[in-house]
Amino acid sequence: MNVMVKAEAIDWVQRVRDLGPRIAAHAADADEGDLFVAESLDLLKAAGVQTAPVPAELGGGGASVADLSHLLRALAGYCGSTALALAMHTHAVALPAWRWRRTPEAVEGLLKRVVAEGLTLVSSGGSDWLDGSCKALPVDGGFRVSGRKIFSSGSPRGDLLVTMAVQETAEGPMVLHMAIPMRAEGVKVLDTWRTLGMRGTGSHDLQLTDVFVPDAAVTVRRPSGQWHPLMHMVSLIAFPIIMSVYVGLAEAAREKVLALAAARKPSADTELLIGQMETELAAARLALADMLACAETQEPGAESTNRIMTGRTLVARASIATVEKAMAAAGGAGFYRATGLERIWRDVQAARYHPLQEPAQARLAARLALGAPIDG
C-alpha cells in the first residue's frame, strides 16, 4: 500500500469561483443550442481541475472525494452541464486514484497518462451496470466489440472510453471491463443528445462497430448480472462525486430564490415555501454528507453499496424537491429563462437516471434487510 504524501493545499472551490463568471457566460447558449460545454471544460482543464483526483505523487492535485464534492457543488452553481460533464470524467479518475493506494500496479499507468497526456475519460454508465452491454467476440489477440452506448458524457472531447462488453462463454455471459481509445477505428459519436436538461454535457450515443480491443486492454472479467468487487468500488467512490452536482444545483436554486424574495414584500405563503425548501435542502446535504463519510471510512462491499445507493436516492429526491419549492417560492418569475431557475429545474431532473434507480435501490435494501442474496 502506498503511503500518502500530503499534497500542497489547493483551494479547489476558489479555483472554480475564479472561473465561474466565464463558465456561467457560456451556460445559457449551451442549454438553448444543445451545445457541448467545451470552452468551460477547457478553462477548468487549464486550471488543473481535470487532474485534481490524481495523487500528488503522480503529478495530480491529490484531491480527496470530499474535495471533489465541494468543487462540483460550487461548479453546478455556474453551469449544471459543465459540472456533470466534469463529474463523469472525475469519478472515472477518482476510482483508479483510490485503487492506487491499494494496488498501484493495476492503475498507475492510466493515472500517469491522465496527467502526461491530459486525457479526458468517458464512461458508459448509463448503458452499463451489472449486466453490461455490447458484444465482445474473441479474435486473435483480443476481441471485436460492437454495439451502442448511451449517456456517454463528454464524448465530443473524450480521449478514452472506459466501458464494458459482454462475451458469451460456456459458463454463461461474462462482462469484460476495458478501455477503448475514442479515436479507434469503429468508434463513432452519434449526434443524439437532445434532452430535457443537462443539454451541454455532450452525452451522445456511441456506436461501436467491430472495434478491436487487445487482451491487454481488458482489466476485469466478471459474470454478467452479479455484483463484483469492482462494482462495489464504483458505488463507493463514484456516486458521492456524481450526486454532489445535484446538491450544488439545489444550493444554486436556493440562492436565486432568496435574492428574489429579498426584493419583494414578504408574504406568509412565500415564507412557508422557503422554509420547506430549506428543509429539503438540509435533507439533501445530510444524505450527501453520509455518502461522503461512507466513502471516507468504509471499504467496498454490499453494506457500503447499500448505504451509498440509499444516499443516492435521498439526494435525488431532496435535491429535486428543493428546486421545486424554489420554483414555487419564486412565483411567476421562476417561469422566465432569465431567472435561471427553470434551467436548474430541468437539469436537476437528471438525478433520477443514475444507477441504482429507485426500484433497483429499494430491492437491494430489501435483500440486505432480509438477509437474502443480493445477486439475482
C-alpha positions in Angstrom: 0.0 0.0 0.0 1.3 3.5 -0.9 2.0 5.9 1.9 0.1 9.1 1.3 2.2 12.2 0.8 0.5 15.3 1.9 -0.2 17.4 -1.2 0.1 21.2 -1.3 -3.2 22.6 0.0 -5.3 23.7 -3.0 -8.5 25.6 -2.7 -10.4 23.9 -5.4 -13.6 25.8 -4.7 -11.8 29.1 -5.1 -10.4 28.0 -8.4 -13.9 27.3 -9.6 -15.2 30.6 -8.3 -12.4 32.4 -10.2 -13.6 30.8 -13.4 -17.2 30.8 -12.6 -18.4 34.0 -14.3 -16.8 32.9 -17.6 -18.3 29.4 -17.3 -21.7 30.9 -16.5 -21.5 33.1 -19.6 -21.5 30.0 -21.8 -24.2 28.2 -19.9 -27.4 29.6 -21.4 -26.1 29.3 -25.0 -25.1 25.7 -24.5 -28.5 25.0 -23.0 -30.5 26.7 -25.7 -28.5 25.4 -28.6 -27.7 21.8 -27.3 -24.0 22.8 -27.5 -21.3 20.9 -25.7 -19.6 23.0 -23.0 -16.2 22.6 -24.5 -15.0 26.1 -23.7 -15.9 25.8 -20.0 -14.2 22.4 -19.7 -11.1 23.8 -21.4 -10.9 26.6 -18.8 -11.1 24.0 -16.0 -8.5 21.8 -17.6 -6.1 24.7 -18.0 -6.6 25.4 -14.2 -5.6 21.9 -13.3 -9.1 20.8 -12.3 -9.2 17.8 -14.7 -6.2 16.2 -12.9 -7.4 17.1 -9.4 -8.2 13.4 -8.4 -4.8 12.1 -9.5 -2.5 11.5 -6.5 0.0 14.3 -5.9 2.8 11.7 -6.1 1.9 11.1 -9.8 1.7 14.8 -10.7 -2.0 15.4 -10.0 -3.9 17.6 -7.5 -4.3 15.0 -4.8 -7.9 16.0 -4.2 -10.0 13.7 -1.9 -13.5 12.6 -2.7 -14.7 15.3 -0.3 -12.6 17.9 -2.1 -14.1 16.9 -5.5 -17.6 17.1 -4.0 -17.1 20.7 -2.8 -15.6 21.6 -6.2 -18.6 20.2 -8.2 -21.2 21.7 -5.9 -19.6 25.1 -6.5 -19.4 24.5 -10.2 -23.0 23.4 -10.5 -24.0 26.9 -9.4 -22.5 28.3 -12.6 -23.4 25.6 -15.0 -25.0 22.2 -14.3 -23.9 20.7 -17.6 -20.3 21.6 -17.0 -20.4 20.2 -13.5 -22.0 16.9 -14.6 -19.7 16.5 -17.6 -16.7 17.1 -15.4 -18.1 14.7 -12.7 -18.3 11.9 -15.2 -14.6 12.3 -16.1 -13.7 13.0 -12.4 -15.2 9.8 -11.0 -13.6 7.7 -13.7 -10.2 9.1 -12.5 -11.0 9.1 -8.7 -11.7 5.4 -8.8 -8.2 4.3 -10.0 -6.8 7.0 -7.7 -8.5 5.3 -4.8 -7.2 1.9 -6.0 -3.7 3.3 -6.4 -3.4 3.4 -2.6 -4.0 -0.3 -2.5 -2.9 -1.9 -5.8 -0.8 0.7 -7.6 0.4 -1.7 -10.3 -3.0 -2.1 -11.8 -3.8 1.6 -12.3 -0.6 3.7 -12.1 -0.1 3.7 -15.9 -3.5 5.1 -16.5 -3.2 7.8 -13.9 0.2 8.9 -15.2 -1.3 9.2 -18.7 -4.2 11.4 -17.4 -1.5 13.9 -16.3 1.0 13.5 -19.1 -1.4 13.4 -22.0 -4.3 15.4 -20.5 -6.7 12.6 -21.1 -10.4 13.0 -20.8 -12.1 9.8 -19.7 -15.6 8.9 -21.0 -17.7 6.3 -19.1 -20.8 4.4 -20.3 -22.5 4.0 -17.0 -25.9 5.0 -18.5 -25.9 1.8 -20.6 -23.8 -0.4 -18.4 -24.2 -1.7 -14.9 -24.2 -5.2 -13.7 -25.4 -6.8 -16.9 -23.1 -4.9 -19.3 -23.9 -4.1 -22.9 -22.4 -4.6 -26.4 -21.0 -7.8 -27.7 -17.3 -8.9 -27.4 -16.3 -11.6 -30.0 -12.9 -13.3 -29.4 -10.4 -12.9 -32.2 -6.6 -13.4 -32.3 -5.0 -11.2 -29.7 -8.2 -9.8 -28.3 -11.9 -9.0 -29.1 -14.1 -7.3 -31.7 -16.6 -5.2 -29.8 -19.9 -4.0 -31.4 -23.0 -2.3 -30.0 -24.3 1.1 -28.8 -23.6 3.0 -25.7 -25.8 5.8 -24.3 -25.3 8.7 -21.9 -21.6 8.9 -22.8 -20.9 12.3 -21.2 -18.1 14.4 -22.6 -17.8 12.3 -25.7 -17.1 15.2 -28.2 -13.8 15.8 -26.4 -13.2 12.4 -24.9 -9.9 10.5 -25.3 -10.5 7.1 -23.7 -13.8 5.2 -23.3 -13.9 3.3 -20.0 -16.6 0.7 -20.8 -17.9 -2.9 -20.8 -18.8 -5.5 -23.3 -20.3 -9.0 -22.9 -18.6 -12.2 -24.1 -20.7 -15.3 -24.4 -18.9 -18.3 -22.8 -19.7 -21.9 -21.9 -20.1 -20.7 -18.3 -22.5 -18.0 -19.3 -22.2 -14.3 -20.3 -19.1 -12.6 -19.0 -18.7 -8.8 -18.7 -15.3 -7.5 -19.8 -14.2 -4.2 -18.5 -12.0 -2.4 -21.0 -10.6 0.9 -22.2 -11.0 1.9 -25.8 -9.4 5.0 -27.4 -12.2 7.3 -28.6 -10.4 7.7 -32.0 -10.1 3.9 -32.5 -11.4 2.6 -35.8 -15.1 1.7 -35.5 -15.9 4.2 -32.7 -18.4 6.9 -33.8 -20.1 9.6 -31.8 -23.7 9.9 -32.8 -25.3 13.3 -32.5 -28.2 12.2 -30.3 -28.2 14.4 -27.2 -31.5 16.3 -27.3 -32.8 16.3 -23.8 -34.9 18.0 -21.2 -31.9 19.1 -19.2 -28.1 18.8 -18.9 -28.1 19.8 -22.6 -24.5 20.8 -22.6 -22.9 17.6 -21.4 -22.4 16.1 -24.8 -23.8 12.8 -23.5 -24.2 11.4 -27.0 -24.7 7.8 -28.0 -21.6 5.9 -29.2 -21.7 3.4 -32.0 -19.0 0.7 -31.7 -18.6 -1.4 -34.9 -16.1 -4.2 -34.8 -13.7 -2.2 -32.6 -10.6 -4.2 -31.9 -9.7 -4.4 -28.2 -6.5 -6.2 -27.3 -6.4 -8.6 -24.5 -4.2 -6.2 -22.5 -6.9 -3.6 -22.5 -9.3 -5.9 -20.7 -8.9 -5.1 -17.0 -11.6 -7.2 -15.3 -13.8 -10.2 -16.2 -16.9 -10.9 -14.2 -20.2 -12.8 -14.5 -23.0 -10.7 -16.0 -25.7 -9.6 -13.7 -23.8 -10.2 -10.5 -22.2 -7.9 -8.0 -18.4 -7.9 -8.3 -15.8 -6.2 -6.0 -15.1 -3.7 -8.8 -18.8 -2.7 -8.9 -18.8 -2.1 -5.1 -15.7 0.1 -5.6 -17.5 2.1 -8.3 -20.5 2.6 -6.0 -18.3 3.7 -3.1 -16.3 6.3 -5.0 -18.3 7.4 -8.0 -21.7 8.2 -6.6 -20.8 10.7 -3.9 -19.0 12.6 -6.6 -21.8 12.4 -9.2 -24.6 13.3 -6.7 -22.7 16.3 -5.5 -23.7 18.1 -8.7 -27.4 17.8 -7.8 -26.9 19.2 -4.3 -25.0 22.1 -6.0 -27.9 22.7 -8.3 -30.3 22.7 -5.3 -28.0 25.2 -3.5 -27.9 27.4 -6.6 -31.7 27.4 -6.7 -31.9 28.4 -3.1 -29.5 31.4 -3.7 -31.6 32.6 -6.6 -34.9 32.5 -4.8 -33.6 34.1 -1.7 -32.4 37.0 -3.8 -35.8 37.3 -5.4 -37.5 37.2 -2.0 -35.3 39.9 -0.6 -36.5 42.3 -3.3 -40.2 41.7 -2.6 -42.7 42.4 0.1 -42.8 39.4 2.5 -45.7 37.1 2.5 -46.7 34.1 4.6 -47.1 31.8 1.6 -43.6 32.6 0.4 -42.1 32.2 3.8 -43.7 28.7 4.1 -42.4 27.7 0.7 -38.9 28.9 1.5 -39.0 27.1 4.9 -40.0 23.9 3.0 -37.2 24.5 0.6 -34.7 24.9 3.4 -35.9 21.6 4.9 -35.5 19.7 1.7 -32.0 21.2 1.1 -31.0 20.1 4.6 -32.1 16.6 3.8 -30.0 16.6 0.6 -26.9 17.9 2.3 -27.3 15.3 5.1 -27.6 12.5 2.7 -24.6 13.6 0.7 -22.6 14.0 3.9 -23.3 10.4 4.8 -22.3 9.2 1.3 -19.0 11.1 1.7 -18.5 9.7 5.2 -19.1 6.2 3.8 -16.5 6.8 1.0 -14.0 8.1 3.5 -14.3 5.4 6.2 -15.7 2.2 4.6 -14.4 -0.5 2.3 -16.3 -1.7 -0.8 -18.9 -4.3 -0.2 -22.7 -5.0 -0.1 -23.3 -2.9 3.1 -21.4 0.1 1.9 -23.0 -0.1 -1.5 -26.4 -0.2 0.1 -25.6 2.8 2.2 -24.3 4.8 -0.8 -27.2 3.9 -3.0 -29.7 4.8 -0.3 -28.0 8.1 -0.1 -28.2 8.4 -3.9 -32.0 8.1 -3.7 -32.3 10.5 -0.8 -30.1 13.1 -2.5 -32.0 12.8 -5.8 -35.4 13.2 -4.1 -34.4 16.0 -1.8 -32.5 18.0 -4.5 -35.4 17.8 -6.9 -37.8 18.8 -4.1 -35.6 21.7 -3.1 -35.7 23.1 -6.7 -39.5 22.5 -6.9 -40.0 24.5 -3.7 -37.7 27.2 -5.1 -39.7 27.4 -8.3 -42.9 27.8 -6.3 -41.5 30.4 -4.0 -40.2 32.4 -7.0 -43.7 32.6 -8.4 -44.1 33.7 -12.0 -40.5 34.9 -12.1 -39.3 31.3 -12.0 -41.0 30.6 -15.3 -38.7 33.1 -17.1 -35.5 31.8 -18.6 -33.7 35.0 -17.5 -34.2 34.0 -13.8 -32.2 30.8 -14.3 -34.4 28.6 -12.1 -36.1 26.8 -15.0 -32.8 25.6 -16.3 -31.8 24.4 -12.9 -35.2 22.6 -12.6 -34.6 20.8 -15.9 -31.0 19.9 -15.1 -31.8 18.5 -11.6 -34.3 16.0 -13.1 -31.3 14.1 -14.4 -30.7 12.9 -10.8 -33.4 10.3 -11.4 -31.5 8.4 -14.0 -28.2 7.4 -12.4 -27.9 3.8 -11.1 -29.2 2.5 -9.0 -32.5 3.9 -9.9 -35.1 3.8 -7.1 -36.8 0.4 -7.7 -33.4 -1.3 -8.0 -32.1 0.5 -5.0 -35.1 -0.4 -2.9 -34.7 -4.1 -3.9 -31.1 -4.1 -2.8 -32.0 -2.5 0.5 -34.8 -5.1 1.0 -32.5 -8.1 0.2 -29.9 -6.9 2.7 -32.6 -6.3 5.4 -34.0 -9.8 4.8 -30.6 -11.4 4.7 -31.2 -12.6 1.1 -28.5 -12.8 -1.6 -28.0 -9.5 -3.4 -27.5 -11.2 -6.8 -30.4 -12.4 -8.9 
